[in-house]
Amino acid sequence: MKKFIVIMGEKLFTSLYKNKRPILIGYMVLMLALIGYLLLQSFITNKIEHALKFNLGKEIEVDYNDLTVNLLLKSVSINKVKLKFIDSTSKDDVISIGKIEINNVSYSALFSTGDFDIGEVILENTNSLIYKKRDSTKNKFNWKNYAFEKSIKIELLEIRNANLLAQAVLNDSVLYQVETIELNIKNLRLDRNTLTSQIPFNCDSYKLSTGNVFVALNPFDNINIEGLTIDNNAFIKGFSLKTKYSKEQLQHKIHVERDFIDLQIPEIDLGNFNFKGLENKFQLKASFVLLKKLDLEIYRNKLMPDEMSIKQLFGKKIKQISIPIEFPVVKIKNGLIRYSELVSEQTKPGEIIFTNLNSEILNISNKSLEPIVFKNEAKLMGVSPIAVDWSFYTENGAELFKASGIIKNFE
């Protein structure tokens, strides 16, 4: 009886084992897959952390709160990233990014060549603080010196709600500021070759919009823009170039004559705008520019000592601009210009007014040999029609200027 039970027990165990064998193998495979997934995820996480810590070089310090890798979704998320660009001779530039999302990462490219082939990158709430010397045109951090051996390809790069602030090194005064930057770049490509160019990447297309833009043009005048949009064409809303002091205050800040300027242009359209030239160098190019309802006020105190420096003609100033510019046609539509001078303390400033101003400016370029031509029509003091043409051109190496005009019904 006991032997029978043992034999029956052995058969029962054998039967149960055979029936459960696929399930046990499945559990084992699942456990091995889970362990492999966790190990691989840990490996990739460590690889990214190592790249952030060491591969960016000694000139960049990186800090962040947490890093999440999801292998199944091929995504990486990093929160509260802070990049500090170390400069032993000046203050450190700092870029803070609220969140970085990286989606659809190609593992095959990453493991086979070390290159990054990414479907989407999203940067949210970026704040950049840059310190510059007012007289310096060079960046403190030079990408050309960076030993970048791999390539990066991103199908879609989105920058959401970014802000940029540049301050002077000496006194922290604001040199320029851009608020609420929204940028969309398709098929961005970056490698060791592109990093040697002024524009360190290639792309198929881009869209850019901003909120307020501020530029300290010089110690006396500032530029403000309410908004900027670039998408093949460019549109500038609420452009203002204005002396930061009042007319009276300005006289206590200067020692020789200087114009008080207040230029307001509600809308500026630039057709087929392009800032990228040959060999990834910067340029400014548009098929046409339209300035709508330009309003310009100029005031000069002639009681101040004369400013005796030699003034360069407009044509020569254009040719001296460091980057290529090309604006074949610039039009001013329905503009207003007011010019006033104070010549005596006992009288009010005399004023000349041009209303209904319509202008066409041809060949604004520092590459073309064609003369820059101005064709202007307006009403002097709001009454008398006036047409004035002038041109800037080069002849035998000399910069020349020619003007002619007609005025009617002037009394």
C-alpha positions as CSV (number, residue, x, y, z in Angstrom):
1,M,0.0,0.0,0.0
2,K,2.8,2.4,0.9
3,K,4.7,1.5,-2.3
4,F,1.6,2.1,-4.4
5,I,1.2,5.6,-2.8
6,V,4.9,6.4,-3.5
7,I,4.5,5.3,-7.1
8,M,1.3,7.2,-7.4
9,G,3.0,10.3,-5.9
10,E,5.9,10.1,-8.3
11,K,3.5,9.8,-11.2
12,L,1.5,12.7,-9.9
13,F,4.5,14.9,-9.5
14,T,5.8,14.0,-12.9
15,S,2.4,14.8,-14.4
16,L,2.2,18.1,-12.6
17,Y,5.7,19.0,-13.6
18,K,5.0,18.2,-17.3
19,N,1.8,20.3,-17.2
20,K,3.4,23.3,-15.4
21,R,6.7,23.2,-17.3
22,P,5.7,25.7,-20.0
23,I,4.5,28.1,-17.3
24,L,7.7,27.8,-15.3
25,I,9.8,28.4,-18.4
26,G,7.6,31.4,-19.2
27,Y,8.1,32.8,-15.8
28,M,11.9,32.3,-16.1
29,V,12.0,34.0,-19.5
30,L,9.9,36.9,-18.1
31,M,12.1,37.3,-15.1
32,L,15.3,37.2,-17.3
33,A,13.7,39.7,-19.7
34,L,12.8,42.0,-16.7
35,I,16.3,41.7,-15.3
36,G,17.8,42.4,-18.7
37,Y,15.5,45.4,-19.2
38,L,16.4,46.9,-15.8
39,L,20.1,46.3,-16.4
40,L,19.9,47.9,-19.9
41,Q,17.9,50.8,-18.6
42,S,20.4,51.3,-15.8
43,F,23.3,51.0,-18.3
44,I,21.7,53.7,-20.6
45,T,20.9,55.9,-17.6
46,N,24.5,55.7,-16.4
47,K,25.8,56.3,-20.0
48,I,23.7,59.5,-20.2
49,E,24.7,60.7,-16.8
50,H,28.4,60.1,-17.6
51,A,27.9,62.0,-20.9
52,L,26.4,64.9,-19.1
53,K,29.1,64.9,-16.4
54,F,32.2,64.3,-18.4
55,N,31.7,64.6,-22.2
56,L,30.8,68.3,-22.1
57,G,34.3,69.2,-21.0
58,K,35.7,71.2,-18.2
59,E,34.2,74.5,-19.5
60,I,30.7,73.4,-18.8
61,E,29.2,72.3,-15.4
62,V,25.9,70.4,-15.5
63,D,23.5,70.0,-12.7
64,Y,19.9,68.5,-12.7
65,N,17.3,67.1,-10.3
66,D,16.3,63.8,-11.8
67,L,16.8,61.7,-15.0
68,T,14.2,59.2,-16.2
69,V,14.7,56.7,-19.0
70,N,11.9,54.7,-20.6
71,L,13.3,52.1,-23.0
72,L,9.9,50.9,-24.3
73,L,8.9,54.4,-25.2
74,K,12.4,55.3,-26.3
75,S,12.3,58.5,-24.2
76,V,14.4,60.4,-21.8
77,S,13.2,63.1,-19.4
78,I,15.5,65.4,-17.4
79,N,14.1,68.0,-14.9
80,K,15.6,71.3,-13.7
81,V,18.8,71.3,-15.8
82,K,21.4,73.9,-15.1
83,L,24.4,74.6,-17.4
84,K,27.2,76.8,-16.2
85,F,29.8,78.0,-18.7
86,I,33.0,78.5,-16.7
87,D,35.0,81.6,-17.5
88,S,38.0,82.3,-15.2
89,T,38.3,85.9,-16.5
90,S,34.6,87.0,-16.2
91,K,31.3,86.0,-14.7
92,D,29.9,82.6,-15.7
93,D,27.1,82.3,-18.2
94,V,24.2,80.2,-17.0
95,I,21.4,78.4,-18.8
96,S,18.5,76.9,-16.8
97,I,16.0,74.5,-18.4
98,G,12.9,73.5,-16.5
99,K,12.4,70.3,-18.4
100,I,14.0,68.4,-21.3
101,E,12.0,65.7,-23.1
102,I,13.7,63.4,-25.6
103,N,11.5,61.0,-27.6
104,N,12.1,58.3,-30.2
105,V,15.8,57.7,-29.6
106,S,17.5,55.4,-32.0
107,Y,19.3,52.8,-29.9
108,S,20.9,51.2,-32.9
109,A,22.7,54.4,-33.9
110,L,23.6,55.1,-30.3
111,F,25.2,51.7,-29.6
112,S,26.8,51.1,-33.1
113,T,28.4,54.5,-33.7
114,G,27.6,56.6,-30.6
115,D,25.7,59.1,-32.7
116,F,22.4,60.5,-31.6
117,D,19.4,60.0,-33.9
118,I,16.4,61.5,-32.2
119,G,12.8,62.0,-33.2
120,E,11.9,64.8,-30.9
121,V,13.5,67.1,-28.3
122,I,11.4,69.6,-26.3
123,L,13.0,72.2,-24.0
124,E,10.6,73.9,-21.7
125,N,11.0,77.1,-19.6
126,T,14.6,77.9,-20.6
127,N,16.2,81.0,-19.0
128,S,19.7,82.1,-20.2
129,L,21.9,84.7,-18.5
130,I,24.9,85.8,-20.6
131,Y,27.6,88.3,-19.5
132,K,29.3,90.3,-22.2
133,K,31.7,93.2,-22.4
134,R,30.0,96.0,-24.2
135,D,32.9,96.4,-26.6
136,S,33.4,92.7,-27.2
137,T,32.1,90.9,-30.3
138,K,33.5,87.4,-29.4
139,N,31.7,84.8,-27.4
140,K,33.5,83.7,-24.3
141,F,32.7,80.0,-25.0
142,N,33.9,79.0,-28.5
143,W,32.3,75.9,-30.0
144,K,35.2,75.6,-32.4
145,N,37.5,74.6,-29.5
146,Y,35.1,71.9,-28.4
147,A,36.2,68.3,-29.3
148,F,32.8,67.0,-30.5
149,E,33.4,63.7,-32.3
150,K,29.8,62.5,-32.8
151,S,26.8,63.7,-34.7
152,I,23.3,64.7,-33.6
153,K,20.2,64.5,-35.7
154,I,16.9,65.7,-34.4
155,E,13.7,65.5,-36.5
156,L,11.9,68.1,-34.4
157,L,13.4,70.5,-31.9
158,E,10.9,72.6,-29.9
159,I,11.9,75.4,-27.5
160,R,9.0,76.6,-25.5
161,N,8.8,79.7,-23.3
162,A,12.5,80.6,-23.4
163,N,14.0,83.9,-22.1
164,L,17.4,85.4,-22.9
165,L,19.1,88.1,-20.9
166,A,22.6,89.6,-21.6
167,Q,24.2,91.9,-19.1
168,A,27.3,93.9,-19.1
169,V,30.2,92.4,-17.1
170,L,31.2,95.6,-15.3
171,N,27.8,96.9,-14.0
172,D,25.2,94.2,-14.8
173,S,23.3,96.7,-17.0
174,V,21.0,95.0,-19.6
175,L,22.6,94.9,-23.1
176,Y,19.8,92.9,-24.7
177,Q,16.8,90.8,-23.7
178,V,14.4,88.6,-25.5
179,E,11.2,87.3,-23.8
180,T,8.9,84.4,-24.5
181,I,10.9,82.7,-27.3
182,E,9.1,79.9,-29.2
183,L,11.3,78.0,-31.7
184,N,10.5,75.1,-33.9
185,I,13.3,73.5,-36.0
186,K,12.9,70.6,-38.3
187,N,15.6,68.1,-39.2
188,L,18.4,69.7,-37.2
189,R,21.9,68.3,-37.9
190,L,25.0,69.0,-35.8
191,D,28.5,67.6,-36.0
192,R,32.1,68.6,-35.7
193,N,32.1,70.3,-39.1
194,T,29.0,72.4,-38.5
195,L,30.4,73.5,-35.1
196,T,33.2,75.4,-36.9
197,S,30.7,77.7,-38.7
198,Q,29.0,80.9,-37.4
199,I,25.7,79.0,-37.4
200,P,26.7,75.7,-35.8
201,F,24.0,73.5,-37.3
202,N,22.0,72.7,-40.4
203,C,18.2,72.3,-40.7
204,D,15.4,72.0,-43.2
205,S,13.1,74.7,-41.8
206,Y,12.4,76.7,-38.7
207,K,9.7,78.9,-37.1
208,L,10.5,81.6,-34.5
209,S,8.3,83.9,-32.5
210,T,9.1,86.1,-29.5
211,G,7.6,88.5,-27.1
212,N,9.3,91.7,-26.1
213,V,12.8,92.4,-27.4
214,F,15.1,95.0,-25.9
215,V,18.5,96.1,-27.2
216,A,20.7,98.8,-25.7
217,L,21.9,100.2,-29.0
218,N,24.4,102.6,-27.4
219,P,24.8,104.6,-24.2
220,F,22.0,106.9,-25.4
221,D,19.5,105.0,-27.5
222,N,17.5,101.8,-27.0
223,I,15.5,99.5,-29.4
224,N,12.3,97.9,-28.3
225,I,10.1,95.4,-30.2
226,E,6.7,94.2,-29.1
227,G,7.0,90.9,-31.0
228,L,8.9,89.1,-33.8
229,T,7.8,86.3,-36.0
230,I,9.9,84.5,-38.6
231,D,8.5,81.8,-40.9
232,N,9.9,82.2,-44.4
233,N,8.8,85.8,-44.1
234,A,9.5,88.0,-41.1
235,F,7.1,90.3,-39.2
236,I,8.1,92.8,-36.6
237,K,5.4,94.4,-34.4
238,G,5.9,97.6,-32.5
239,F,9.4,98.6,-33.4
240,S,10.8,101.5,-31.4
241,L,14.2,103.3,-31.5
242,K,14.2,106.0,-28.9
243,T,16.7,108.1,-26.9
244,K,16.4,106.9,-23.3
245,Y,16.6,110.4,-21.9
246,S,14.1,113.2,-22.4
247,K,15.1,116.2,-24.6
248,E,16.0,118.2,-21.5
249,Q,17.8,115.4,-19.8
250,L,19.9,114.6,-22.9
251,Q,21.5,118.1,-22.8
252,H,23.0,117.3,-19.4
253,K,24.5,114.1,-20.6
254,I,26.3,115.3,-23.7
255,H,29.0,117.9,-24.4
256,V,28.4,118.4,-28.2
257,E,25.4,118.3,-30.4
258,R,23.5,115.0,-30.5
259,D,20.1,114.2,-31.9
260,F,17.2,113.2,-29.7
261,I,15.4,110.4,-31.7
262,D,12.0,108.9,-31.4
263,L,11.3,106.4,-34.2
264,Q,8.1,104.3,-34.1
265,I,7.1,101.8,-36.7
266,P,4.0,99.8,-35.8
267,E,4.6,97.1,-38.5
268,I,7.6,95.9,-40.5
269,D,7.2,93.1,-43.1
270,L,10.2,91.3,-44.6
271,G,9.5,89.0,-47.6
272,N,11.5,85.8,-48.0
273,F,13.7,86.6,-45.1
274,N,16.9,84.6,-44.7
275,F,19.6,85.0,-42.1
276,K,21.7,82.0,-43.2
277,G,24.2,82.5,-46.0
278,L,26.9,80.4,-47.7
279,E,29.0,78.1,-45.5
280,N,26.5,78.6,-42.6
281,K,27.5,82.2,-42.2
282,F,25.2,84.9,-41.0
283,Q,23.5,87.3,-43.4
284,L,20.5,89.6,-43.6
285,K,18.5,89.1,-46.8
286,A,14.9,89.8,-47.8
287,S,13.3,90.2,-51.2
288,F,11.4,93.3,-49.9
289,V,10.9,95.3,-46.7
290,L,7.8,97.3,-46.0
291,L,7.7,99.9,-43.1
292,K,4.1,100.8,-42.3
293,K,3.1,104.2,-40.7
294,L,6.7,105.2,-39.8
295,D,6.7,108.0,-37.3
296,L,10.1,109.8,-36.7
297,E,10.8,112.7,-34.5
298,I,14.3,114.3,-34.4
299,Y,15.3,117.2,-32.1
300,R,18.7,118.9,-32.0
301,N,19.9,121.7,-29.6
302,K,22.0,123.9,-31.8
303,L,23.2,125.9,-28.7
304,M,25.5,123.0,-27.9
305,P,29.0,122.9,-29.4
306,D,29.2,121.4,-32.9
307,E,30.2,117.8,-33.2
308,M,33.2,118.1,-35.4
309,S,34.0,114.5,-36.3
310,I,33.8,113.6,-40.0
311,K,30.5,111.9,-40.8
312,Q,30.5,108.9,-43.2
313,L,28.0,108.8,-46.0
314,F,25.1,106.3,-45.8
315,G,26.5,104.2,-48.6
316,K,29.9,103.7,-46.9
317,K,28.3,102.8,-43.6
318,I,26.3,100.1,-45.4
319,K,29.5,98.7,-46.9
320,Q,31.2,98.6,-43.5
321,I,28.6,96.3,-42.0
322,S,30.5,93.1,-41.1
323,I,27.8,90.6,-42.3
324,P,26.4,90.4,-45.8
325,I,23.1,92.3,-46.2
326,E,20.8,92.5,-49.2
327,F,17.5,94.4,-49.4
328,P,16.7,95.1,-53.0
329,V,13.5,97.1,-52.2
330,V,12.6,98.9,-49.0
331,K,9.3,100.8,-48.9
332,I,7.9,103.3,-46.4
333,K,4.1,103.7,-46.5
334,N,2.2,106.6,-45.1
335,G,5.0,107.9,-42.9
336,L,5.5,111.1,-40.8
337,I,8.8,112.9,-40.1
338,R,9.2,115.9,-37.7
339,Y,12.5,117.7,-37.3
340,S,13.1,120.5,-34.9
341,E,16.0,122.7,-33.8
342,L,16.6,125.0,-30.8
343,V,18.6,128.0,-32.1
344,S,17.8,130.5,-29.3
345,E,16.9,130.3,-25.7
346,Q,14.3,133.1,-26.3
347,T,12.3,131.2,-28.9
348,K,10.7,127.8,-29.3
349,P,12.4,125.2,-31.5
350,G,11.7,125.6,-35.2
351,E,10.0,122.6,-36.8
352,I,9.7,121.1,-40.2
353,I,7.1,118.4,-40.8
354,F,6.8,115.9,-43.7
355,T,3.4,114.1,-43.8
356,N,2.0,111.4,-46.1
357,L,5.6,110.2,-46.7
358,N,5.9,107.4,-49.2
359,S,9.5,106.2,-50.0
360,E,11.1,103.6,-52.1
361,I,14.8,102.7,-51.3
362,L,16.6,100.5,-53.8
363,N,19.8,98.3,-53.6
364,I,20.6,98.4,-49.9
365,S,23.5,96.0,-50.0
366,N,27.2,95.8,-49.0
367,K,27.9,93.4,-51.8
368,S,26.4,95.1,-54.8
369,L,28.1,97.9,-56.8
370,E,24.7,99.4,-57.7
371,P,24.0,102.8,-56.3
372,I,21.6,103.0,-53.3
373,V,18.7,105.1,-54.5
374,F,16.0,106.9,-52.4
375,K,12.8,108.1,-54.0
376,N,10.6,110.1,-51.7
377,E,7.2,111.8,-51.9
378,A,5.6,113.7,-49.1
379,K,3.7,116.9,-48.1
380,L,5.8,119.6,-46.6
381,M,4.1,121.0,-43.5
382,G,1.1,118.8,-44.4
383,V,0.3,121.1,-47.5
384,S,2.9,121.4,-50.2
385,P,3.7,118.3,-52.3
386,I,7.4,117.6,-52.4
387,A,9.5,114.9,-54.2
388,V,13.1,114.4,-53.3
389,D,15.5,111.8,-54.9
390,W,19.0,111.1,-53.7
391,S,21.5,108.4,-54.3
392,F,24.8,107.1,-52.8
393,Y,27.4,105.6,-55.2
394,T,31.1,104.9,-55.6
395,E,33.1,106.4,-58.4
396,N,36.9,106.1,-58.8
397,G,37.1,104.8,-55.2
398,A,35.3,107.8,-53.8
399,E,32.0,107.7,-52.0
400,L,29.6,110.3,-53.6
401,F,26.1,111.6,-53.0
402,K,23.6,113.2,-55.4
403,A,20.2,114.7,-54.7
404,S,17.4,116.5,-56.5
405,G,13.9,117.6,-55.7
406,I,10.7,119.4,-56.6
407,I,8.4,121.3,-54.3
408,K,5.0,122.7,-55.3
409,N,2.6,125.3,-53.8
410,F,5.1,126.4,-51.1
411,E,4.3,129.8,-49.6
